[in-house]
Amino acid sequence: MTMPPFPNTRLRRLRRTPALRAMVRESSLSPADFIWPVFVMEGKDATEPVASMPGVSRTTVDRVGAAAKEAWGLGIPAICIFPYTGMDARTEDCALAWSPDNIANQAIKAIKDACPEIAVMTDIALDPYNINGHDGFVENGEIVNDRTVEALVKMALTQAECGADILGPSDMMDGRIGAIRTALENAGHSHVTILSYTAKYASAFYGPFRDAVGASSALTGDKNTYQMDVANSDEAMRLVERDLSEGADMIMVKPGMPYLDIVGRVKREFGVPTFAYQVSGEYAMMQAAAQNGWLDGEKVMLESLICFKRAGCDGILTYFAPAAAKVLNG
Ligand code: PBG
């Protein structure tokens, strides 16, 4: 379209008042856009701050139901569970990963008991249970694919049995979506949804998360042989096509803010439910700057979140979820 020339066109006319700006605003943000990631830990009636993520705490399983209720009360539709595990929980065979009694699975049950309405999302990857901190089994220094997928399927089935609504495979092994989908169908869990970490990049922005879940000291080497090269975009489209064909219901791009070009492409090219993860490093950067008085914390929080919507996201995994919901609810 060619715009009539100035002064017939004065784009500032529609920016003059809050009412006019509200009328022509193209995106909106509400608590319904959020998935809230929470860290759970062993113990009783306690929370513990995560040093590298100001404002975020780990919570014992007995308190996670109350947290879910609060989130639901704020209008947040989904909560995503990540377990904090010490070295004692980690083995070569990762057997705790598919135990119904591990703390992540206990948390699913606790949330479903306390607040059955909220959607519970999980993480599927071996890293919390792996002695070397990797998302897959390591054999002779190599992160092996197919044997890992068999373990991920066991994890998925246990999570589904514990009541999870949304499974989040975050491991980046090939073939895992199809294998999980088939296993769910065969086990009578055809209603369980998969939000695939489809375009998950090998990012340095995950640093604070690895502290939060106790993985930093366990991890040997890097995740470059399975997570995506940060320089790639076309490859992400191939992954989306593949995951959809294998049975993913929703697609995730991760990290978030530095990868909104990928979000935009996914939404434009596929038109499917598209999510992004505003990861720990993004959160930590904004919080650190706000604590120093270098940024207005509340403003950058809301600005960063609406940018996800503008880029095409249907929802955002964000540690800001409760804080942002409170502001949005007035
Ligand atoms: C692990 C996992 C990671 C995150 C979510 N699931 C870290 C990693 O891949 O090393 C990162 C989340 C964040 O940084 O907030 N499977």
Boltz pocket constraint, residues with backbone or C-beta under 6 A from the ligand:
constraints:
  - pocket:
      binder: B
      contacts: [[A, 123], [A, 124], [A, 125], [A, 127], [A, 135], [A, 170], [A, 171], [A, 205], [A, 206], [A, 207], [A, 208], [A, 209], [A, 210], [A, 223], [A, 278], [A, 279], [A, 280], [A, 281]]
      max_distance: 6.0
